[in-house]
Amino acid sequence: MNSLKLFDLTNKTALVTGGTGWLGQAIAEGLAEAGAAVIVSSRNPARAEEAAARLVTENEQHHVGVSIDQMDADSIRAGFEQAIALAGSIDILVNNGLEAVASDLTTITFEEFARHQKNNAGYFDLARHVRDHAVARSASASIISIGSMYGQVGSYPETYDGICAANPVAYQTLKGGTIQMTKHLAVYWAKDNVRVNCVSPGPFPNPASAPPELIERLKIHSPMMRMGQPHELKGAIVFLASDASSYVTGQNITVDGGWTAW
């Protein structure tokens, strides 16, 4: 097969959770640009529909929005059923939605820490829905979860000192778990023709919410001496979603400007 056609997602349908956020919008755009019909999910259905309406339709694909809160099993089930009703099938899942936590290791409570880990429970539950859906159709599927460089390395305390709270310990624990869950699901679901992989972004701060002083300090720890831009995740996502990665499962692709290479 022509190498460029390996990346073609025409006639595929992708579900992107948290598809209205800083990185989620770029992920949804990349999949749509590769030819996929995209289901954008958000806890806010109106925002999901608005984001879906902005996606390109070069192959006349039909994009839709649905409401999914990955912290709630009933919402996951209802949103998944709505997505299937609207799109007919789902071939690709990107677990990107996140309920954030602000407290760092000095202030976080037991309850806050425990609740943050529910994000992974939501990732797993939605992934299992997609796997079961694929098996029922005798079809293949690609599941991609969003990890983080902070699921692989510790952060630098001096980076945050005097500017804001440290990177949350609950977040680092969550993302390390996301990467490990990816490996576990991959080996169990390979026989079902369901691939499971992870993309771990490095520093991709949203300028609208990240203090400029923090961004300057983060640059010091990046070999490229700059922050990532959301569009720079598109390639890794499309690769893992497409037949270009047909022999790739259980892997974590780190897109971090070389941060974890130090």
Backbone as CSV, one residue per row, in Angstrom:
resi,resn,N_x,N_y,N_z,CA_x,CA_y,CA_z,C_x,C_y,C_z
1,MET,0.837,-1.192,0.000,0.000,0.000,0.000,0.881,1.254,0.000
2,ASN,0.440,2.264,-0.739,1.117,3.549,-0.753,1.265,4.082,0.663
3,SER,2.477,4.541,1.006,2.747,4.935,2.386,1.848,6.064,2.866
4,LEU,1.526,7.003,1.984,0.660,8.101,2.410,-0.755,7.617,2.694
5,LYS,-1.211,6.627,1.937,-2.563,6.111,2.140,-2.699,5.378,3.467
6,LEU,-1.571,4.935,4.020,-1.625,4.271,5.321,-2.173,5.189,6.405
7,PHE,-2.008,6.487,6.213,-2.456,7.463,7.207,-3.883,7.947,6.959
8,ASP,-4.497,7.489,5.884,-5.838,7.940,5.498,-6.893,7.342,6.427
9,LEU,-7.709,8.198,7.034,-8.758,7.744,7.955,-10.153,7.875,7.358
10,THR,-10.225,7.995,6.044,-11.531,8.058,5.385,-12.358,6.822,5.722
11,ASN,-13.614,7.028,6.007,-14.573,5.979,6.386,-14.345,5.440,7.798
12,LYS,-13.506,6.099,8.570,-13.326,5.766,9.976,-14.032,6.812,10.841
13,THR,-14.464,6.387,12.014,-15.109,7.299,12.955,-14.320,7.318,14.254
14,ALA,-14.007,8.520,14.718,-13.206,8.683,15.929,-13.993,9.426,16.997
15,LEU,-13.892,8.957,18.219,-14.471,9.636,19.378,-13.333,10.270,20.160
16,VAL,-13.419,11.586,20.375,-12.399,12.317,21.121,-13.052,12.913,22.360
17,THR,-12.669,12.422,23.532,-13.220,13.001,24.758,-12.442,14.262,25.112
18,GLY,-13.119,15.194,25.759,-12.477,16.475,26.040,-12.076,17.186,24.766
19,GLY,-12.874,17.028,23.727,-12.528,17.544,22.404,-12.727,19.027,22.214
20,THR,-13.078,19.734,23.282,-13.230,21.184,23.185,-12.098,21.922,23.885
21,GLY,-11.158,21.188,24.484,-10.096,21.796,25.266,-8.888,22.212,24.444
22,TRP,-7.845,22.690,25.139,-6.627,23.215,24.531,-5.974,22.207,23.599
23,LEU,-5.810,20.971,24.047,-5.222,19.932,23.207,-6.283,19.142,22.450
24,GLY,-7.444,18.972,23.062,-8.505,18.179,22.441,-8.961,18.723,21.106
25,GLN,-9.020,20.039,20.985,-9.430,20.626,19.708,-8.450,20.267,18.598
26,ALA,-7.148,20.344,18.898,-6.143,20.014,17.889,-6.193,18.533,17.521
27,ILE,-6.424,17.683,18.514,-6.526,16.247,18.248,-7.701,15.965,17.322
28,ALA,-8.854,16.562,17.618,-10.036,16.377,16.775,-9.782,16.911,15.368
29,GLU,-9.123,18.055,15.274,-8.817,18.636,13.965,-7.920,17.702,13.151
30,GLY,-6.894,17.148,13.797,-5.975,16.270,13.084,-6.667,15.041,12.522
31,LEU,-7.551,14.448,13.303,-8.280,13.265,12.842,-9.228,13.614,11.694
32,ALA,-9.891,14.768,11.798,-10.793,15.198,10.726,-10.009,15.490,9.451
33,GLU,-8.860,16.136,9.596,-8.031,16.451,8.429,-7.513,15.188,7.747
34,ALA,-7.382,14.097,8.511,-6.943,12.820,7.933,-8.105,12.046,7.323
35,GLY,-9.310,12.585,7.414,-10.465,11.982,6.755,-11.491,11.346,7.646
36,ALA,-11.246,11.304,8.957,-12.181,10.642,9.866,-13.404,11.507,10.137
37,ALA,-14.526,10.845,10.374,-15.681,11.503,10.969,-15.417,11.542,12.469
38,VAL,-15.615,12.691,13.088,-15.219,12.865,14.478,-16.432,13.129,15.369
39,ILE,-16.465,12.392,16.466,-17.445,12.632,17.527,-16.703,13.368,18.633
40,VAL,-17.068,14.617,18.856,-16.440,15.425,19.894,-17.271,15.293,21.164
41,SER,-16.623,14.955,22.266,-17.368,14.875,23.519,-16.870,15.912,24.505
42,SER,-17.787,16.388,25.325,-17.504,17.345,26.383,-18.571,17.162,27.441
43,ARG,-18.300,17.629,28.640,-19.354,17.613,29.652,-20.461,18.598,29.282
44,ASN,-20.123,19.580,28.459,-21.085,20.583,27.991,-21.491,20.235,26.566
45,PRO,-22.710,19.727,26.352,-23.103,19.284,25.003,-23.104,20.398,23.971
46,ALA,-23.446,21.619,24.382,-23.452,22.728,23.424,-22.046,23.015,22.922
47,ARG,-21.065,22.986,23.833,-19.678,23.210,23.423,-19.197,22.094,22.505
48,ALA,-19.624,20.865,22.786,-19.231,19.733,21.944,-19.762,19.906,20.529
49,GLU,-21.001,20.305,20.420,-21.610,20.496,19.102,-20.948,21.643,18.345
50,GLU,-20.612,22.709,19.059,-19.950,23.856,18.418,-18.564,23.458,17.905
51,ALA,-17.829,22.695,18.705,-16.500,22.249,18.291,-16.580,21.328,17.083
52,ALA,-17.570,20.439,17.065,-17.743,19.523,15.937,-18.072,20.290,14.662
53,ALA,-18.862,21.344,14.797,-19.272,22.127,13.624,-18.099,22.875,12.993
54,ARG,-17.030,23.110,13.758,-15.872,23.845,13.231,-14.882,22.947,12.497
55,LEU,-15.037,21.645,12.581,-14.076,20.725,11.974,-14.214,20.683,10.454
56,VAL,-13.104,20.413,9.778,-13.107,20.361,8.317,-13.922,19.165,7.832
57,THR,-14.507,19.323,6.649,-15.310,18.237,6.056,-14.894,18.031,4.603
58,GLU,-13.586,17.908,4.378,-13.068,17.763,3.016,-13.559,16.483,2.354
59,ASN,-13.818,15.451,3.121,-14.337,14.192,2.577,-15.824,14.041,2.853
60,GLU,-16.477,15.175,3.134,-17.914,15.207,3.427,-18.271,14.341,4.629
61,GLN,-17.303,14.225,5.556,-17.611,13.462,6.750,-18.560,14.247,7.653
62,HIS,-19.278,13.504,8.475,-20.287,14.102,9.362,-19.755,14.088,10.785
63,HIS,-19.509,15.275,11.341,-19.003,15.393,12.700,-20.156,15.736,13.648
64,VAL,-20.111,15.171,14.845,-21.183,15.402,15.812,-20.589,15.628,17.196
65,GLY,-21.400,16.183,18.080,-20.995,16.393,19.457,-21.895,15.625,20.408
66,VAL,-21.318,15.095,21.477,-22.079,14.388,22.508,-21.565,14.794,23.878
67,SER,-22.347,14.507,24.893,-21.966,14.816,26.264,-21.441,13.561,26.957
68,ILE,-20.202,13.630,27.458,-19.619,12.541,28.236,-18.806,13.147,29.369
69,ASP,-19.070,12.681,30.567,-18.255,13.019,31.732,-17.557,11.742,32.157
70,GLN,-16.230,11.645,31.928,-15.517,10.399,32.208,-15.397,10.094,33.688
71,MET,-15.900,10.991,34.532,-15.892,10.738,35.971,-17.165,10.037,36.436
72,ASP,-18.064,9.761,35.502,-19.376,9.200,35.853,-19.722,8.059,34.903
73,ALA,-19.887,6.855,35.441,-20.136,5.675,34.611,-21.434,5.783,33.823
74,ASP,-22.476,6.348,34.433,-23.746,6.499,33.729,-23.612,7.452,32.548
75,SER,-22.852,8.528,32.733,-22.623,9.476,31.657,-21.820,8.833,30.525
76,ILE,-20.832,8.026,30.883,-20.038,7.327,29.867,-20.933,6.412,29.034
77,ARG,-21.751,5.630,29.717,-22.622,4.693,29.002,-23.605,5.425,28.095
78,ALA,-24.244,6.455,28.639,-25.243,7.195,27.862,-24.586,7.922,26.689
79,GLY,-23.430,8.522,26.931,-22.745,9.242,25.867,-22.259,8.316,24.774
80,PHE,-21.770,7.152,25.166,-21.305,6.181,24.175,-22.480,5.703,23.325
81,GLU,-23.597,5.408,23.962,-24.781,4.964,23.212,-25.271,6.054,22.260
82,GLN,-25.225,7.307,22.713,-25.630,8.412,21.844,-24.677,8.528,20.655
83,ALA,-23.383,8.369,20.925,-22.399,8.450,19.853,-22.640,7.379,18.795
84,ILE,-22.916,6.168,19.232,-23.196,5.080,18.291,-24.475,5.369,17.511
85,ALA,-25.482,5.896,18.191,-26.743,6.210,17.519,-26.550,7.271,16.444
86,LEU,-25.691,8.240,16.701,-25.469,9.333,15.758,-24.521,8.947,14.627
87,ALA,-23.471,8.179,14.969,-22.418,7.897,13.990,-22.486,6.497,13.393
88,GLY,-23.173,5.580,14.063,-23.293,4.216,13.563,-22.236,3.271,14.098
89,SER,-21.014,3.746,14.229,-19.930,2.911,14.745,-18.796,3.803,15.218
90,ILE,-17.874,3.220,15.979,-16.683,3.926,16.432,-15.486,3.023,16.183
91,ASP,-14.499,3.548,15.468,-13.292,2.787,15.137,-12.078,3.240,15.949
92,ILE,-12.125,4.491,16.406,-10.976,5.110,17.075,-11.478,5.829,18.320
93,LEU,-10.789,5.646,19.418,-11.087,6.384,20.647,-9.833,7.117,21.094
94,VAL,-9.985,8.403,21.407,-8.910,9.158,22.050,-9.411,9.593,23.424
95,ASN,-8.878,8.969,24.449,-9.205,9.307,25.838,-8.399,10.544,26.230
96,ASN,-9.013,11.710,26.097,-8.311,12.963,26.361,-8.956,13.791,27.471
97,GLY,-10.224,13.546,27.762,-10.924,14.342,28.771,-10.241,14.242,30.130
98,LEU,-10.310,15.305,30.896,-9.648,15.319,32.197,-10.362,16.264,33.139
99,GLU,-10.716,15.762,34.326,-11.133,16.642,35.409,-9.867,16.965,36.193
100,ALA,-9.454,18.205,36.153,-8.174,18.602,36.737,-8.247,18.675,38.258
101,VAL,-7.071,18.711,38.860,-6.952,18.918,40.296,-5.918,20.018,40.503
102,ALA,-6.208,20.941,41.407,-5.322,22.082,41.597,-4.358,21.904,42.766
103,SER,-4.740,21.138,43.753,-3.943,21.031,44.981,-2.658,20.240,44.750
104,ASP,-1.549,20.751,45.325,-0.295,20.025,45.197,-0.081,19.132,46.414
105,LEU,1.115,18.566,46.550,1.342,17.576,47.596,1.297,18.169,49.007
106,THR,1.331,19.483,49.122,1.277,20.092,50.454,-0.144,20.312,50.954
107,THR,-1.105,20.351,50.043,-2.472,20.704,50.444,-3.536,19.697,50.041
108,ILE,-3.222,18.770,49.132,-4.258,17.888,48.607,-4.821,16.988,49.711
109,THR,-6.126,16.786,49.680,-6.772,15.908,50.648,-6.856,14.487,50.105
110,PHE,-7.129,13.574,50.996,-7.331,12.178,50.607,-8.416,12.084,49.545
111,GLU,-9.516,12.781,49.766,-10.655,12.717,48.855,-10.301,13.291,47.483
112,GLU,-9.562,14.408,47.459,-9.177,15.001,46.178,-8.252,14.076,45.400
113,PHE,-7.291,13.488,46.109,-6.353,12.571,45.461,-7.101,11.375,44.868
114,ALA,-7.983,10.789,45.680,-8.723,9.602,45.231,-9.633,9.939,44.047
115,ARG,-10.286,11.096,44.097,-11.193,11.453,43.008,-10.434,11.636,41.701
116,HIS,-9.242,12.211,41.777,-8.494,12.451,40.541,-8.194,11.146,39.812
117,GLN,-7.992,10.075,40.548,-7.693,8.790,39.920,-8.902,8.227,39.160
118,LYS,-10.094,8.760,39.435,-11.288,8.316,38.700,-11.192,8.641,37.218
119,ASN,-10.332,9.595,36.856,-10.141,9.856,35.427,-9.700,8.582,34.703
120,ASN,-8.809,7.815,35.324,-8.362,6.567,34.700,-9.465,5.516,34.668
121,ALA,-10.313,5.521,35.684,-11.451,4.595,35.665,-12.343,4.908,34.470
122,GLY,-12.510,6.197,34.206,-13.302,6.602,33.046,-12.644,6.214,31.741
123,TYR,-11.323,6.382,31.664,-10.604,5.971,30.460,-10.795,4.483,30.203
124,PHE,-10.655,3.693,31.266,-10.805,2.254,31.110,-12.220,1.877,30.693
125,ASP,-13.217,2.469,31.354,-14.604,2.117,31.068,-14.949,2.424,29.614
126,LEU,-14.537,3.588,29.133,-14.832,3.957,27.753,-14.054,3.082,26.777
127,ALA,-12.802,2.763,27.119,-12.017,1.871,26.264,-12.671,0.503,26.152
128,ARG,-13.203,0.005,27.254,-13.855,-1.305,27.217,-15.126,-1.258,26.383
129,HIS,-15.861,-0.151,26.447,-17.034,-0.005,25.580,-16.628,-0.106,24.103
130,VAL,-15.541,0.570,23.742,-15.088,0.560,22.352,-14.590,-0.825,21.959
131,ARG,-13.855,-1.480,22.859,-13.381,-2.829,22.564,-14.549,-3.786,22.359
132,ASP,-15.532,-3.751,23.237,-16.684,-4.638,23.120,-17.472,-4.352,21.842
133,HIS,-17.577,-3.079,21.497,-18.266,-2.668,20.271,-17.547,-3.216,19.047
134,ALA,-16.214,-3.164,19.047,-15.433,-3.680,17.923,-15.580,-5.195,17.801
135,VAL,-15.500,-5.890,18.919,-15.626,-7.349,18.904,-17.006,-7.759,18.397
136,ALA,-18.025,-7.056,18.824,-19.392,-7.375,18.391,-19.558,-7.188,16.888
137,ARG,-18.775,-6.286,16.306,-18.859,-6.020,14.864,-17.836,-6.827,14.073
138,SER,-17.002,-7.610,14.777,-15.878,-8.308,14.139,-15.001,-7.318,13.387
139,ALA,-14.749,-6.186,14.037,-13.973,-5.106,13.437,-12.736,-4.821,14.283
140,SER,-11.819,-4.072,13.722,-10.642,-3.630,14.469,-10.940,-2.287,15.120
141,ALA,-10.080,-1.892,16.053,-10.222,-0.591,16.694,-8.866,-0.120,17.190
142,SER,-8.733,1.186,17.291,-7.522,1.780,17.856,-7.922,2.662,19.021
143,ILE,-7.345,2.392,20.185,-7.622,3.163,21.396,-6.347,3.902,21.782
144,ILE,-6.471,5.205,21.956,-5.332,6.054,22.300,-5.683,6.839,23.551
145,SER,-4.869,6.724,24.573,-5.065,7.531,25.773,-3.978,8.591,25.848
146,ILE,-4.321,9.716,26.443,-3.361,10.804,26.596,-2.703,10.699,27.959
147,GLY,-1.397,10.432,27.932,-0.614,10.366,29.153,0.060,11.698,29.410
148,SER,1.309,11.677,29.818,2.061,12.902,30.069,3.522,12.557,30.320
149,MET,4.399,13.508,30.021,5.791,13.321,30.416,5.879,13.170,31.931
150,TYR,4.915,13.788,32.643,4.903,13.712,34.096,4.348,12.382,34.600
151,GLY,4.018,11.481,33.696,3.736,10.107,34.079,4.991,9.256,33.992
152,GLN,6.104,9.876,33.567,7.358,9.152,33.359,8.517,9.695,34.194
153,VAL,8.481,10.986,34.481,9.564,11.614,35.247,8.966,12.513,36.324
154,GLY,9.758,12.825,37.325,9.340,13.797,38.316,9.448,15.206,37.751
155,SER,8.802,16.154,38.407,8.903,17.533,37.957,10.066,18.221,38.663
156,TYR,10.328,19.449,38.297,11.413,20.229,38.874,10.824,21.220,39.881
157,PRO,11.031,21.016,41.173,10.417,21.889,42.176,10.725,23.370,41.978
158,GLU,11.961,23.687,41.579,12.326,25.094,41.439,11.581,25.789,40.300
159,THR,11.047,25.006,39.367,10.302,25.587,38.255,9.052,26.307,38.744
160,TYR,8.418,25.761,39.750,7.145,26.293,40.240,7.302,27.215,41.452
161,ASP,8.452,27.137,42.107,8.671,27.858,43.361,8.478,29.363,43.191
162,GLY,7.603,29.927,44.035,7.356,31.353,44.012,6.405,31.817,42.941
163,ILE,5.942,30.898,42.076,5.029,31.273,40.994,3.644,30.669,41.187
164,CYS,3.623,29.371,41.438,2.352,28.674,41.595,2.600,27.375,42.349
165,ALA,1.529,26.655,42.631,1.670,25.363,43.300,2.461,24.403,42.428
166,ALA,3.104,23.438,43.056,3.843,22.414,42.313,2.895,21.603,41.441
167,ASN,3.466,20.966,40.414,2.641,20.076,39.604,2.000,19.035,40.527
168,PRO,0.678,18.841,40.449,-0.016,17.991,41.418,0.478,16.550,41.435
169,VAL,0.745,16.043,42.635,1.173,14.652,42.787,0.090,13.702,42.298
170,ALA,-1.171,14.071,42.461,-2.263,13.213,41.987,-2.252,13.099,40.474
171,TYR,-1.854,14.178,39.791,-1.771,14.154,38.328,-0.642,13.238,37.872
172,GLN,0.522,13.356,38.509,1.639,12.499,38.137,1.300,11.028,38.352
173,THR,0.604,10.741,39.444,0.182,9.370,39.727,-0.813,8.888,38.679
174,LEU,-1.751,9.749,38.334,-2.759,9.418,37.326,-2.115,9.063,36.000
175,LYS,-1.212,9.901,35.514,-0.651,9.712,34.182,0.312,8.525,34.126
176,GLY,1.025,8.259,35.225,1.812,7.034,35.271,0.915,5.817,35.145
177,GLY,-0.244,5.889,35.777,-1.214,4.795,35.683,-1.798,4.653,34.292
178,THR,-2.000,5.780,33.612,-2.520,5.732,32.242,-1.570,4.973,31.328
179,ILE,-0.291,5.241,31.465,0.706,4.565,30.633,0.740,3.070,30.934
180,GLN,0.702,2.708,32.204,0.737,1.294,32.564,-0.551,0.578,32.142
181,MET,-1.696,1.241,32.289,-2.964,0.645,31.863,-2.952,0.375,30.360
182,THR,-2.339,1.274,29.601,-2.215,1.088,28.158,-1.533,-0.230,27.836
183,LYS,-0.431,-0.501,28.505,0.319,-1.742,28.257,-0.516,-2.970,28.621
184,HIS,-1.203,-2.896,29.745,-1.987,-4.033,30.221,-3.128,-4.351,29.253
185,LEU,-3.875,-3.322,28.852,-4.995,-3.555,27.939,-4.514,-4.039,26.580
186,ALA,-3.367,-3.527,26.147,-2.850,-3.908,24.827,-2.599,-5.404,24.727
187,VAL,-1.997,-5.996,25.760,-1.666,-7.415,25.667,-2.908,-8.299,25.779
188,TYR,-3.933,-7.821,26.448,-5.157,-8.601,26.563,-6.042,-8.461,25.331
189,TRP,-6.025,-7.323,24.695,-6.948,-7.074,23.592,-6.323,-7.243,22.214
190,ALA,-5.042,-7.561,22.153,-4.396,-7.746,20.848,-5.084,-8.846,20.049
191,LYS,-5.499,-9.912,20.736,-6.154,-11.036,20.051,-7.505,-10.630,19.475
192,ASP,-8.059,-9.518,19.967,-9.351,-9.029,19.473,-9.177,-8.039,18.327
193,ASN,-7.933,-7.834,17.887,-7.635,-6.864,16.830,-7.921,-5.432,17.292
194,VAL,-7.715,-5.217,18.566,-7.882,-3.889,19.156,-6.518,-3.430,19.668
195,ARG,-6.007,-2.376,19.082,-4.719,-1.836,19.498,-4.922,-0.753,20.557
196,VAL,-4.029,-0.708,21.539,-4.128,0.258,22.633,-2.769,0.929,22.809
197,ASN,-2.737,2.239,22.630,-1.492,2.981,22.749,-1.708,4.272,23.521
198,CYS,-0.618,4.964,23.769,-0.662,6.179,24.577,0.195,7.257,23.911
199,VAL,-0.244,8.495,23.998,0.564,9.639,23.585,0.779,10.506,24.819
200,SER,2.041,10.753,25.150,2.367,11.544,26.335,2.946,12.896,25.928
201,PRO,2.153,13.956,26.034,2.678,15.280,25.717,3.660,15.755,26.782
202,GLY,4.609,16.559,26.340,5.482,17.260,27.260,4.853,18.586,27.644
203,PRO,5.633,19.650,27.709,5.080,20.940,28.116,4.273,21.602,26.995
204,PHE,2.964,21.613,27.169,2.050,22.248,26.225,1.142,23.221,26.995
205,PRO,1.701,24.170,27.738,0.854,25.037,28.564,-0.033,25.946,27.726
206,ASN,-1.224,26.172,28.233,-2.147,27.107,27.592,-1.775,28.521,28.016
207,PRO,-1.357,29.373,27.088,-0.941,30.726,27.459,-2.027,31.523,28.170
208,ALA,-3.273,31.132,27.959,-4.374,31.854,28.589,-4.441,31.607,30.090
209,SER,-3.824,30.519,30.561,-3.925,30.187,31.980,-2.575,29.988,32.670
210,ALA,-1.510,29.791,31.909,-0.188,29.560,32.499,0.545,30.889,32.690
211,PRO,1.065,31.152,33.863,1.831,32.383,34.092,3.037,32.461,33.154
212,PRO,3.304,33.617,32.554,4.464,33.753,31.654,5.781,33.369,32.325
213,GLU,5.906,33.649,33.628,7.138,33.305,34.339,7.341,31.791,34.382
214,LEU,6.238,31.047,34.536,6.323,29.592,34.555,6.781,29.064,33.200
215,ILE,6.242,29.613,32.135,6.616,29.173,30.789,8.103,29.399,30.545
216,GLU,8.617,30.528,30.988,10.039,30.806,30.805,10.897,29.810,31.575
217,ARG,10.475,29.435,32.769,11.237,28.450,33.543,11.158,27.064,32.918
218,LEU,9.988,26.709,32.395,9.845,25.407,31.752,10.763,25.283,30.542
219,LYS,10.949,26.357,29.813,11.805,26.329,28.625,13.227,25.881,28.961
220,ILE,13.677,26.212,30.158,15.041,25.872,30.564,15.258,24.362,30.566
221,HIS,14.197,23.607,30.853,14.315,22.152,30.968,14.017,21.421,29.660
222,SER,13.801,22.163,28.586,13.526,21.552,27.293,14.714,21.710,26.368
223,PRO,15.237,20.622,25.799,16.337,20.749,24.846,16.005,21.688,23.682
224,MET,14.742,21.748,23.294,14.335,22.641,22.209,14.128,24.083,22.684
225,MET,14.155,24.272,24.011,14.035,25.606,24.600,12.736,26.321,24.208
226,ARG,11.675,25.536,24.050,10.378,26.137,23.754,9.274,25.202,24.187
227,MET,8.059,25.719,24.215,6.897,24.916,24.558,6.292,24.285,23.303
228,GLY,5.555,23.196,23.495,4.880,22.560,22.381,3.634,23.327,21.979
229,GLN,3.274,23.225,20.715,2.039,23.803,20.193,1.045,22.673,19.930
230,PRO,-0.241,22.892,20.218,-1.220,21.802,20.097,-1.162,21.042,18.772
231,HIS,-0.922,21.742,17.662,-0.911,21.054,16.369,0.212,20.028,16.274
232,GLU,1.221,20.131,17.162,2.337,19.203,17.102,2.002,17.823,17.668
233,LEU,0.789,17.664,18.165,0.313,16.343,18.588,-0.399,15.595,17.461
234,LYS,-0.779,16.306,16.427,-1.592,15.696,15.375,-0.918,14.487,14.741
235,GLY,0.370,14.595,14.439,1.053,13.512,13.745,1.045,12.215,14.517
236,ALA,1.361,12.293,15.810,1.392,11.080,16.629,0.004,10.458,16.744
237,ILE,-1.007,11.297,16.895,-2.381,10.801,17.026,-2.827,10.116,15.739
238,VAL,-2.622,10.764,14.602,-3.046,10.177,13.326,-2.272,8.891,13.049
239,PHE,-0.993,8.881,13.363,-0.195,7.659,13.195,-0.796,6.495,13.967
240,LEU,-1.102,6.697,15.234,-1.621,5.610,16.061,-3.057,5.237,15.701
241,ALA,-3.798,6.183,15.156,-5.191,5.912,14.780,-5.284,5.147,13.466
242,SER,-4.257,5.235,12.652,-4.325,4.735,11.283,-3.609,3.407,11.086
243,ASP,-3.707,2.888,9.857,-3.028,1.638,9.507,-1.521,1.804,9.432
244,ALA,-1.038,3.047,9.494,0.409,3.261,9.508,1.047,2.635,10.746
245,SER,0.235,2.420,11.780,0.740,1.810,13.028,0.107,0.449,13.282
246,SER,-0.197,-0.284,12.208,-0.942,-1.538,12.338,-0.230,-2.594,13.185
247,TYR,1.092,-2.459,13.358,1.846,-3.428,14.167,2.360,-2.781,15.459
248,VAL,1.681,-1.737,15.881,2.080,-1.005,17.080,0.975,-1.090,18.123
249,THR,1.267,-1.660,19.261,0.315,-1.678,20.367,1.077,-1.755,21.687
250,GLY,0.473,-1.215,22.724,1.099,-1.215,24.040,2.214,-0.197,24.194
251,GLN,2.266,0.784,23.305,3.381,1.735,23.305,2.966,3.122,23.802
252,ASN,3.955,3.833,24.291,3.761,5.213,24.734,4.676,6.103,23.904
253,ILE,4.082,6.959,23.087,4.854,7.893,22.274,4.914,9.224,23.006
254,THR,6.121,9.650,23.342,6.310,10.877,24.089,6.624,12.030,23.143
255,VAL,5.804,13.064,23.198,5.969,14.241,22.336,6.306,15.412,23.257
256,ASP,7.611,15.574,23.540,7.986,16.494,24.619,9.162,17.409,24.307
257,GLY,9.532,17.513,23.032,10.651,18.372,22.697,11.965,17.909,23.284
258,GLY,12.038,16.643,23.676,13.256,16.078,24.236,13.359,16.143,25.747
259,TRP,12.290,16.601,26.426,12.321,16.776,27.896,12.807,15.529,28.606
260,THR,12.238,14.371,28.264,12.579,13.131,28.981,13.867,12.488,28.485
261,ALA,14.558,13.137,27.534,15.822,12.607,27.034,17.009,13.032,27.900
262,TRP,16.814,14.015,28.780,17.922,14.474,29.626,18.431,13.328,30.490
